[in-house]
Amino acid sequence: METKREEAAPTFPTWRKRIEDAPKDHLTEEIDRFLQVLNAVGSPMIDGSSVSFVYYNPDARRVSVSGEFNQWSPRGIVMTPLRDTGLFYHTMQIRGPVRVEYKFVVDGEWITDPYCQNTIDNGIGEQNSSFVVGDFQEPPELEWIPTIPHGRVEEFTFDSTLLNNHRRVYVYLPPGYNADSAHHYPTLYVHDGGEYLTRAKLPTILDNLIQQQEIPPLIAVMVDPVDRMREYWASEDYGRFTERELVPYIDSHYRTRNHRDARGVMGASLGGLISTYLALSRPHLFSKVGGQSSALFLLEGGRMSGLAQEIQARFAS
C-alpha cells in the first residue's frame, strides 16, 4: 500500500491544511508545532513567488498587513483567521528579485512582525519588517570602495531671512575639486539632505558613478528641512527661499556652472513633491528633476496654492 510522504520543509499551505484538519484534541499540539517551525524559519513563509504572512495572537480581533506592496494603506490587507486558533494569515504573489518592507496592523496598532528575522530603519525613528524574494542583491553603487578617489562633504548652517529660520546643508564636492581651480561643476540639489547623506549613502553612490564614468563629476547640495510638511507641500515660500537665497549662495561659494542646463533637483516622497514643484515652477533654475515615490497625490485638495494649481494644469495638458 502506497504511503504519503511528509514534506521535509512544509510550506505554509501544508501547515494551514494540517491545522484546518486537526481534531480538537490535537489542535493545540499542531499550533505549538507550527509556531516552533515559524520561530525557526521566520515569517513571512516564502515559496518561490508565493509569500504567506502569518501572525499569532489569541487576543487579536482584526489583523491586517500593509507595506510597500499596497502603498502603506492605513487599513491594510485584512488577514484571514485560521479557525479559532489566534492565527491569522494572508498569501500574495510577489515576483522577485525584490526586498519588501511591511508591518502588521493589529486592532489599529502598527507593529513589526514578531516572527520576522529582518528589520530595517524606516527613516522616521521606527522599524519595519522586511523580506527578500528571489536573488536580490544590493546595488553595487552602495559599496564603499577604498581604492577609488573619494569626494568630501562640507557641512554648515544656512540662515534664511525669507523663512526666518536656519537649517543644515551638506555639500558634496567631487574627487579632484581642489585640483583645478578653473573647472566648474553641475549641481544637484537634494531634499531631506541628512537622510540622503547617511541612509541613502549618496556620497558613496556619487563616488562610484563618477569613477565608472556613468555621470560627470558634480556638486551635490543636500538640504535639511525645518518644517518638512509645510515647506515640502508645494510651498511657494520655500520656492522663493530656494531661488533667492540658497541657489545664489551656493553659486557664489562653490565653482558651479551657473545656468539651468547644469542644475537639477531631487527628493523622495514629500521631497519628491517639492522637487517637482520647484522644477515646474522655476524652469529657468532647474532643467532636471528626480522624484523617488514622490507624494504627488498631495497636490490634490484645498491646501494646494494657486500657483501649484496652475502648474498642475499646465503639466497635465
Salt bridges, closest charged atoms under 4 A:
GLU6 OE2 - ARG18 NH1 2.83
GLU20 OE2 - ARG16 NE 3.93
ASP21 OD2 - LYS17 NZ 2.86
GLU29 OE1 - HIS26 ND1 3.54
GLU30 OE1 - ARG18 NH2 3.40
GLU30 OE2 - ARG33 NH1 3.81
ASP121 OD2 - ARG199 NH1 3.25
GLU126 OE1 - LYS103 NZ 3.11
GLU138 OE2 - ARG99 NH1 2.55
GLU154 OE2 - ARG152 NH2 3.05
GLU155 OE2 - ARG168 NH2 3.02
ASP192 OD1 - ARG228 NE 2.84
GLU195 OE1 - ARG199 NE 3.12
ASP207 OD2 - HIS150 ND1 2.91
ASP227 OD2 - ARG230 NE 3.39
GLU231 OE2 - ARG167 NH2 2.86
GLU236 OE2 - ARG240 NH1 3.81
GLU236 OE2 - ARG282 NH2 2.64
ASP237 OD1 - ARG240 NH2 2.41
GLU243 OE1 - ARG282 NE 2.77
GLU243 OE2 - HIS284 NE2 2.79
ASP251 OD2 - ARG263 NH2 3.00
ASP261 OD1 - ARG260 NH1 3.26
GLU310 OE2 - ARG314 NH2 3.66
